[in-house]
Amino acid sequence: MLTREAIAEQLEAILGPERVITDKEVLKESSIDRYRKVQSVFGIYELPIPAAVVKPADAAQVAAILRFADKNNLNCVPRTGGSATEGGLETIVENSIVIDGTAMNRIVKIDPVSMMATAQCGVNLEVLENRLREQGLTMGHSPQSKPLAMMGGLVATRSIGQFSTLYGGIEDMVIGLEAVFPNGEITRIKNVPRRACGPDIRHIIIGNEGALCYITEVTVKLYRFYPENNRFLAYALPDMKTGLDILRNVITTGYRPSIARLYDAEDGAQHGFNQFAGDNCVLIFMAEGPERIVTATIEGITEIAGTCKGWTAIDPRAIENWFTNLNWGPEKVAQEREFLKKNLNTGFTTEVSGNWDCILAIYENALARIKKDFPHIDDLTMLGGHSSHSYQTGTNMYFVYDYNIKGDPAEELEKYHVPLNAMIVEETLKAGGSMVHHHGIGKYRTPWTKEEHGSAYYLLDSLKKVLDPNGIMNKGTIYPVEE
């Protein structure tokens, strides 16, 4: 095995010293993602710190790094915006190489004729979207991490945005890709609207979480942008079942609002909804697009909601104001860190999905399990959930839990976050849902990877064995560590 010093020296020979970072603080910060945000606030870094963080300029340099790592059996962790939340960016192996794609930050092309945009992996999503909107276009992808997230990481984690009910997830937007595999092979999937040339090989790359390859460039489809036509609807409802019934009827009838979100009373209260909804659940819709489509969508949703009992209309202006300030940028992250340090209180999420026939059971069973079995239930300051991404066959459930940290912050992970996450995952799988909807498996849901995929795990395992036979790509992410 090469020493840390030898790894850094050889990387400098490959890339030049200006692209190799060995500063200890940078290495520490690059050993984790937001799954360990509590530990980072208190300067607790327990994982092996990487040997170096490298910032390649292009796919050729990524290929050179991976060939070097593959030859010397060095673990590589792909990274761009660093906003991941499931431990997928953790360096669990000694002397890992973190490949930071932020220097590959060029918007290659915006094509308003074929309605596509091509961007390198380090392009910030908000920067790209702002450029598109200047031309009357939109990508339609708007996760809360939009000010932080970058194109490579969004595709690698199969991310989803707040307008997904209309535009879909990132997998519905990606047209073509460029990626580099551990042997240094640079692969490009061309940009065409559709083809029937064997399996859709885009999906070998989309969602691989850096466990198979490194994404260097992405091409996505575009849409025309009509912000002047946006219209909100909102209702206070007596329970989640009523809200899920309305959601299901809206979607299965054929309406496609861009936003369709249902909050229980607990989750809604932390967003301030209790000011106008009391202890009720809150159901939110937004329609966007050409004016005639928006009008028809609003009328259709209003008609469907009217067939249910017990709802009260909410002033849509209150919801529009709330939604405008929903995204998380650097300023909110800094505020969160300050609050955590001062109050020893934090919050996390676990997002899952299920078909319409089991999603209510997933919601109810997971909350009941936590209230019954979680040993530190008195430390919870909030426990609730919401649905925010719906489909013809089902929806997601986004569990949210806040808690006071009692004792040593270094013990927070195993005391609170890991068991809460596990209970939700286990109840979801029991009910027939999927253990993760859009944050990725990371390193903390790998104990259930085989159960999630069942007999189809053969396909996932075969991809790893063929594409990364030496196991140098992001060890412990997606694939459970066997030894």
C-alpha positions as CSV (number, residue, x, y, z in Angstrom):
1,M,0.0,0.0,0.0
2,L,1.2,3.5,-0.8
3,T,1.7,5.9,2.0
4,R,-0.4,9.1,2.3
5,E,2.5,11.1,1.2
6,A,3.2,8.9,-1.8
7,I,-0.4,9.1,-2.9
8,A,-0.4,12.9,-2.8
9,E,2.9,13.1,-4.6
10,Q,1.8,10.8,-7.4
11,L,-1.5,12.7,-7.7
12,E,0.5,15.9,-8.0
13,A,2.5,14.4,-10.8
14,I,-0.7,13.4,-12.6
15,L,-2.7,16.7,-12.1
16,G,-0.2,19.3,-11.0
17,P,0.2,20.5,-7.3
18,E,-2.5,23.2,-7.7
19,R,-5.2,20.5,-8.1
20,V,-4.2,18.4,-5.1
21,I,-5.3,19.5,-1.6
22,T,-3.8,18.1,1.5
23,D,-4.8,20.8,4.0
24,K,-6.0,18.9,7.1
25,E,-9.2,21.0,7.7
26,V,-10.3,20.4,4.1
27,L,-9.6,16.7,4.4
28,K,-11.6,16.5,7.6
29,E,-14.6,18.3,6.1
30,S,-14.4,16.1,3.0
31,S,-14.6,12.9,5.0
32,I,-18.4,13.4,5.7
33,D,-21.6,14.7,4.3
34,R,-24.7,16.2,6.1
35,Y,-25.6,12.9,7.7
36,R,-23.0,13.8,10.3
37,K,-23.9,17.5,10.5
38,V,-24.0,17.4,14.3
39,Q,-20.5,16.0,14.5
40,S,-19.2,18.6,12.0
41,V,-20.6,21.5,14.1
42,F,-18.7,20.3,17.1
43,G,-15.5,19.4,15.2
44,I,-15.9,15.7,15.7
45,Y,-14.3,13.8,12.8
46,E,-14.1,10.1,13.6
47,L,-13.8,8.6,10.1
48,P,-10.4,8.1,8.3
49,I,-9.6,11.3,6.6
50,P,-8.7,11.1,2.9
51,A,-5.2,11.2,1.7
52,A,-6.1,14.0,-0.7
53,V,-8.9,16.0,-2.3
54,V,-8.3,16.4,-6.0
55,K,-10.0,18.8,-8.4
56,P,-9.7,17.5,-11.9
57,A,-10.2,19.9,-14.8
58,D,-11.9,17.5,-17.3
59,A,-12.8,13.9,-18.0
60,A,-9.3,13.0,-19.1
61,Q,-7.9,14.0,-15.7
62,V,-10.6,12.0,-13.9
63,A,-9.7,9.0,-16.1
64,A,-6.0,9.4,-15.1
65,I,-6.9,9.6,-11.3
66,L,-9.1,6.5,-11.6
67,R,-6.5,4.4,-13.4
68,F,-4.0,5.3,-10.7
69,A,-6.4,4.4,-8.0
70,D,-7.4,1.2,-9.6
71,K,-3.8,0.1,-10.1
72,N,-3.1,0.8,-6.4
73,N,-6.4,-0.3,-4.9
74,L,-7.2,3.1,-3.5
75,N,-10.8,4.0,-2.6
76,C,-12.3,7.0,-4.5
77,V,-15.2,9.0,-3.4
78,P,-16.8,11.2,-6.0
79,R,-18.1,14.6,-4.7
80,T,-19.5,17.8,-6.1
81,G,-21.8,20.1,-4.1
82,G,-21.5,18.1,-0.9
83,S,-25.2,18.4,0.0
84,A,-25.8,14.7,0.3
85,T,-27.6,13.5,3.4
86,E,-27.2,9.7,3.6
87,G,-23.5,9.3,4.3
88,G,-22.7,8.5,0.6
89,L,-19.7,10.9,0.7
90,E,-18.1,9.4,3.8
91,T,-14.6,8.2,3.5
92,I,-14.7,4.9,5.4
93,V,-11.4,3.6,4.0
94,E,-7.9,4.7,5.0
95,N,-6.2,7.0,2.5
96,S,-9.2,7.5,0.2
97,I,-9.1,10.0,-2.7
98,V,-11.9,12.4,-2.8
99,I,-12.5,13.5,-6.4
100,D,-14.1,17.0,-6.2
101,G,-15.7,17.9,-9.5
102,T,-16.4,21.6,-8.7
103,A,-13.6,22.7,-11.1
104,M,-15.6,21.2,-14.0
105,N,-18.2,24.0,-13.8
106,R,-18.8,25.0,-17.4
107,I,-22.3,25.2,-19.0
108,V,-21.4,23.6,-22.3
109,K,-24.4,24.4,-24.3
110,I,-28.0,25.7,-24.1
111,D,-30.0,24.6,-27.1
112,P,-33.5,26.3,-27.3
113,V,-34.3,24.5,-30.6
114,S,-33.9,20.9,-29.4
115,M,-34.7,22.0,-25.8
116,M,-31.6,20.6,-24.2
117,A,-28.8,22.0,-21.9
118,T,-25.4,20.3,-21.4
119,A,-23.4,21.1,-18.3
120,Q,-20.4,19.7,-16.6
121,C,-20.8,17.9,-13.2
122,G,-19.6,20.9,-11.1
123,V,-22.2,23.3,-12.5
124,N,-24.4,24.6,-9.7
125,L,-28.1,23.9,-10.3
126,E,-29.3,27.4,-9.3
127,V,-26.7,29.0,-11.7
128,L,-27.9,26.8,-14.6
129,E,-31.6,27.4,-13.8
130,N,-31.0,31.2,-13.6
131,R,-29.3,31.2,-17.0
132,L,-32.2,29.2,-18.5
133,R,-34.8,31.5,-17.1
134,E,-33.1,34.5,-18.7
135,Q,-34.0,32.8,-22.0
136,G,-37.6,31.9,-20.9
137,L,-36.7,28.3,-20.2
138,T,-36.5,26.0,-17.2
139,M,-35.1,22.6,-16.3
140,G,-38.1,22.0,-14.0
141,H,-35.7,20.6,-11.3
142,S,-35.9,22.4,-8.0
143,P,-34.9,20.5,-4.9
144,Q,-34.6,22.4,-1.6
145,S,-30.8,22.0,-2.0
146,K,-30.9,24.0,-5.3
147,P,-28.5,26.8,-4.1
148,L,-26.0,24.1,-3.1
149,A,-26.4,21.1,-5.3
150,M,-24.5,20.5,-8.5
151,M,-25.3,18.5,-11.6
152,G,-23.1,15.5,-11.1
153,G,-24.4,14.8,-7.6
154,L,-28.0,15.3,-8.6
155,V,-27.8,12.7,-11.3
156,A,-25.7,10.3,-9.2
157,T,-28.3,10.2,-6.4
158,R,-31.4,10.1,-8.6
159,S,-32.5,13.4,-7.0
160,I,-36.0,14.9,-7.3
161,G,-37.3,18.4,-7.2
162,Q,-40.3,20.2,-5.7
163,F,-42.0,20.3,-9.1
164,S,-41.6,16.6,-9.8
165,T,-45.3,15.8,-10.2
166,L,-45.2,17.7,-13.4
167,Y,-41.6,17.4,-14.6
168,G,-40.6,14.1,-13.0
169,G,-37.3,13.2,-11.2
170,I,-33.8,13.8,-12.6
171,E,-34.0,10.4,-14.3
172,D,-36.9,11.8,-16.5
173,M,-34.8,14.8,-17.4
174,V,-31.5,13.3,-18.4
175,I,-31.0,12.8,-22.1
176,G,-27.3,11.9,-22.3
177,L,-24.3,11.6,-20.1
178,E,-20.5,11.4,-20.0
179,A,-18.9,9.2,-17.3
180,V,-15.6,7.7,-16.4
181,F,-15.2,4.2,-15.1
182,P,-12.5,2.8,-12.8
183,N,-10.4,1.5,-15.7
184,G,-10.2,5.0,-17.1
185,E,-12.7,4.3,-19.8
186,I,-14.6,7.5,-20.8
187,T,-18.1,6.7,-21.9
188,R,-20.6,9.0,-23.6
189,I,-24.3,8.3,-24.1
190,K,-25.5,10.4,-27.0
191,N,-28.4,12.9,-26.8
192,V,-31.4,11.6,-28.6
193,P,-35.1,11.8,-27.7
194,R,-35.6,8.0,-27.5
195,R,-34.1,4.8,-28.9
196,A,-34.8,1.1,-28.9
197,C,-31.2,-0.1,-29.0
198,G,-31.1,-2.6,-26.1
199,P,-31.5,-1.7,-22.4
200,D,-31.5,2.0,-21.5
201,I,-27.9,2.2,-20.4
202,R,-28.3,5.7,-19.0
203,H,-29.7,4.0,-15.9
204,I,-26.4,2.3,-15.2
205,I,-25.0,5.7,-14.5
206,I,-28.1,7.6,-13.1
207,G,-28.3,6.8,-9.4
208,N,-25.0,5.0,-9.1
209,E,-24.0,7.2,-6.2
210,G,-20.3,7.1,-7.3
211,A,-20.2,3.3,-6.6
212,L,-19.7,2.5,-10.3
213,C,-18.3,5.5,-12.1
214,Y,-17.7,9.3,-12.0
215,I,-20.2,11.5,-13.9
216,T,-18.4,14.3,-15.7
217,E,-21.1,15.8,-17.9
218,V,-24.9,15.8,-18.2
219,T,-27.5,16.8,-20.8
220,V,-31.0,17.5,-19.7
221,K,-34.3,18.4,-21.4
222,L,-35.8,21.8,-21.1
223,Y,-39.2,23.3,-20.9
224,R,-40.7,26.8,-21.6
225,F,-41.1,28.9,-18.4
226,Y,-44.4,30.6,-17.6
227,P,-44.0,32.0,-14.0
228,E,-46.7,34.6,-14.6
229,N,-49.2,31.7,-14.8
230,N,-48.4,30.0,-11.5
231,R,-51.4,29.5,-9.2
232,F,-51.6,28.0,-5.7
233,L,-54.4,26.1,-3.9
234,A,-54.3,25.0,-0.3
235,Y,-56.7,23.2,2.1
236,A,-56.8,22.4,5.8
237,L,-57.8,18.8,6.3
238,P,-58.8,16.7,9.3
239,D,-56.4,13.8,8.7
240,M,-53.8,12.3,6.4
241,K,-56.2,9.8,4.9
242,T,-58.4,12.5,3.5
243,G,-55.4,14.3,2.0
244,L,-54.0,11.1,0.5
245,D,-57.4,10.3,-1.0
246,I,-57.5,13.8,-2.7
247,L,-53.9,13.4,-3.9
248,R,-54.6,10.0,-5.4
249,N,-57.8,11.2,-7.2
250,V,-56.1,14.3,-8.6
251,I,-53.2,12.3,-10.0
252,T,-55.1,9.3,-11.3
253,T,-57.7,11.5,-12.9
254,G,-54.9,12.9,-15.0
255,Y,-54.1,16.3,-13.6
256,R,-50.5,17.2,-13.2
257,P,-49.9,20.1,-10.8
258,S,-46.2,20.9,-10.4
259,I,-46.5,20.9,-6.6
260,A,-48.7,18.4,-4.7
261,R,-47.7,18.3,-1.0
262,L,-49.6,17.0,2.0
263,Y,-48.3,17.8,5.6
264,D,-49.4,16.3,8.8
265,A,-50.1,18.7,11.7
266,E,-46.8,18.1,13.4
267,D,-44.6,18.7,10.3
268,G,-46.8,21.6,9.1
269,A,-46.5,23.4,12.4
270,Q,-42.7,23.7,12.1
271,H,-43.4,25.5,8.8
272,G,-45.8,27.8,10.5
273,F,-49.0,26.3,9.0
274,N,-50.6,26.1,12.4
275,Q,-51.0,29.9,12.3
276,F,-53.7,29.5,9.7
277,A,-54.6,25.7,9.8
278,G,-54.5,25.0,13.6
279,D,-54.0,21.3,14.3
280,N,-55.1,20.2,10.9
281,C,-53.2,18.6,8.0
282,V,-52.4,20.9,5.1
283,L,-52.7,20.0,1.4
284,I,-50.9,22.3,-1.1
285,F,-51.1,22.4,-4.9
286,M,-49.5,24.6,-7.5
287,A,-50.3,24.6,-11.2
288,E,-47.9,26.0,-13.8
289,G,-47.4,26.1,-17.5
290,P,-49.5,27.6,-20.3
291,E,-52.5,29.5,-19.0
292,R,-55.1,27.2,-20.4
293,I,-53.5,24.1,-18.8
294,V,-53.1,26.0,-15.5
295,T,-56.8,27.0,-15.5
296,A,-58.0,23.4,-16.3
297,T,-55.7,22.0,-13.6
298,I,-56.9,24.4,-10.9
299,E,-60.6,23.8,-11.9
300,G,-60.1,20.0,-11.8
301,I,-58.4,20.0,-8.4
302,T,-61.0,22.3,-7.0
303,E,-63.8,19.9,-8.2
304,I,-62.1,16.8,-6.8
305,A,-61.4,18.4,-3.4
306,G,-65.0,19.5,-3.2
307,T,-66.2,15.9,-3.1
308,C,-64.4,15.4,0.2
309,K,-65.7,16.4,3.6
310,G,-64.1,18.4,6.4
311,W,-61.7,20.7,4.5
312,T,-61.3,24.5,4.8
313,A,-59.7,26.6,2.1
314,I,-56.5,28.4,3.0
315,D,-55.4,31.8,1.5
316,P,-53.0,30.7,-1.3
317,R,-51.0,33.9,-0.8
318,A,-49.7,32.5,2.6
319,I,-48.6,29.3,0.9
320,E,-46.9,31.2,-2.0
321,N,-44.9,33.3,0.5
322,W,-43.9,30.2,2.4
323,F,-42.8,28.3,-0.7
324,T,-40.7,31.3,-2.0
325,N,-38.5,31.0,1.1
326,L,-38.3,27.2,1.3
327,N,-34.9,26.4,-0.3
328,W,-31.7,25.8,1.7
329,G,-28.7,27.9,0.7
330,P,-25.4,28.7,2.5
331,E,-27.1,31.3,4.7
332,K,-29.7,28.8,6.1
333,V,-27.0,26.1,6.6
334,A,-25.0,28.6,8.7
335,Q,-28.1,29.5,10.7
336,E,-28.9,25.8,11.3
337,R,-25.3,25.2,12.5
338,E,-25.6,28.1,14.9
339,F,-29.0,27.0,16.2
340,L,-27.7,23.4,16.7
341,K,-24.6,24.5,18.6
342,K,-26.6,26.9,20.9
343,N,-29.7,24.7,21.5
344,L,-28.4,21.1,21.1
345,N,-31.4,20.4,19.0
346,T,-31.4,19.1,15.4
347,G,-33.6,17.5,12.8
348,F,-33.3,14.9,10.1
349,T,-35.4,13.2,7.5
350,T,-36.0,9.7,6.1
351,E,-37.9,9.6,2.8
352,V,-39.5,6.4,1.4
353,S,-42.2,5.6,-1.1
354,G,-45.2,3.3,-1.5
355,N,-48.1,2.5,-3.7
356,W,-51.5,4.1,-3.0
357,D,-52.7,1.0,-1.3
358,C,-50.0,0.9,1.4
359,I,-48.7,4.5,1.8
360,L,-51.1,5.3,4.7
361,A,-50.0,2.1,6.5
362,I,-46.4,3.1,6.0
363,Y,-47.0,6.5,7.6
364,E,-49.0,5.2,10.5
365,N,-46.9,2.1,11.2
366,A,-43.6,4.0,11.2
367,L,-44.8,6.6,13.6
368,A,-46.4,4.1,15.9
369,R,-43.2,2.0,15.9
370,I,-41.1,5.0,16.9
371,K,-43.5,6.0,19.6
372,K,-43.5,2.5,21.0
373,D,-39.9,1.3,20.6
374,F,-37.6,4.3,20.4
375,P,-35.9,4.4,23.8
376,H,-35.3,8.2,23.8
377,I,-38.8,9.2,22.8
378,D,-38.8,11.9,25.4
379,D,-36.0,13.7,23.6
380,L,-38.0,14.1,20.4
381,T,-39.3,17.6,19.9
382,M,-41.1,16.9,16.6
383,L,-42.2,13.7,14.8
384,G,-44.2,14.0,11.6
385,G,-44.2,13.7,7.9
386,H,-45.4,14.8,4.5
387,S,-45.9,13.6,1.0
388,S,-44.4,15.7,-1.7
389,H,-43.9,13.6,-4.9
390,S,-46.9,11.8,-6.4
391,Y,-47.3,9.3,-9.3
392,Q,-50.0,7.4,-11.0
393,T,-49.4,4.4,-8.8
394,G,-48.4,6.0,-5.5
395,T,-46.5,8.7,-3.6
396,N,-43.6,9.3,-1.2
397,M,-43.6,9.8,2.5
398,Y,-41.0,12.2,4.0
399,F,-40.6,11.5,7.7
400,V,-39.2,14.4,9.7
401,Y,-37.9,14.1,13.3
402,D,-36.3,16.7,15.6
403,Y,-34.7,15.9,18.9
404,N,-32.7,17.4,21.8
405,I,-29.2,15.9,22.0
406,K,-28.7,14.6,25.5
407,G,-25.1,13.7,26.4
408,D,-22.1,13.6,24.2
409,P,-22.7,15.0,20.7
410,A,-20.3,12.3,19.4
411,E,-22.9,9.7,20.4
412,E,-25.8,11.4,18.6
413,L,-25.5,9.3,15.5
414,E,-25.9,5.9,17.1
415,K,-28.3,7.1,19.8
416,Y,-30.8,9.0,17.7
417,H,-30.3,9.2,13.9
418,V,-29.4,5.6,13.0
419,P,-32.2,3.9,15.0
420,L,-34.9,6.3,13.9
421,N,-33.8,5.9,10.3
422,A,-33.8,2.1,10.7
423,M,-37.3,1.9,12.2
424,I,-38.8,3.9,9.3
425,V,-36.9,1.8,6.7
426,E,-38.0,-1.5,8.3
427,E,-41.7,-0.5,8.6
428,T,-41.7,0.7,5.0
429,L,-40.2,-2.6,3.7
430,K,-42.7,-4.6,5.8
431,A,-45.6,-2.7,4.2
432,G,-44.3,-3.3,0.7
433,G,-42.8,0.1,0.0
434,S,-39.3,1.2,-1.1
435,M,-36.8,2.1,1.6
436,V,-35.6,5.3,-0.2
437,H,-37.3,7.7,-2.6
438,H,-34.7,10.2,-3.6
439,H,-31.8,10.8,-1.2
440,G,-30.0,7.6,-2.3
441,I,-28.9,4.6,-0.3
442,G,-25.7,6.2,0.9
443,K,-23.9,4.2,3.6
444,Y,-26.7,4.0,6.1
445,R,-29.4,2.1,4.2
446,T,-27.0,-0.6,2.8
447,P,-28.1,-3.1,5.5
448,W,-31.4,-3.3,3.6
449,T,-30.1,-3.1,0.0
450,K,-30.5,-6.9,-0.6
451,E,-34.0,-6.9,1.0
452,E,-35.0,-3.9,-1.1
453,H,-34.0,-5.5,-4.4
454,G,-34.7,-9.1,-3.7
455,S,-33.9,-11.4,-6.6
456,A,-33.0,-8.3,-8.7
457,Y,-29.9,-7.8,-6.5
458,Y,-28.2,-10.2,-8.9
459,L,-28.3,-7.4,-11.5
460,L,-26.9,-4.8,-9.2
461,D,-24.2,-7.0,-7.9
462,S,-23.2,-8.0,-11.4
463,L,-22.8,-4.4,-12.4
464,K,-20.3,-3.8,-9.5
465,K,-18.3,-7.0,-10.3
466,V,-17.9,-6.1,-14.0
467,L,-17.6,-2.3,-13.9
468,D,-15.6,-2.0,-10.7
469,P,-13.9,-5.4,-10.2
470,N,-11.3,-4.1,-7.7
471,G,-14.0,-2.3,-5.6
472,I,-12.3,1.2,-5.6
473,M,-15.5,3.2,-6.1
474,N,-17.0,4.7,-3.0
475,K,-16.8,1.6,-0.8
476,G,-19.8,1.1,1.5
477,T,-22.2,3.1,-0.7
478,I,-25.2,1.1,-2.1
479,Y,-23.3,-2.1,-1.7
480,P,-23.0,-3.4,1.8
481,V,-19.4,-4.0,3.1
482,E,-19.3,-7.8,3.4
483,E,-16.1,-8.3,5.4
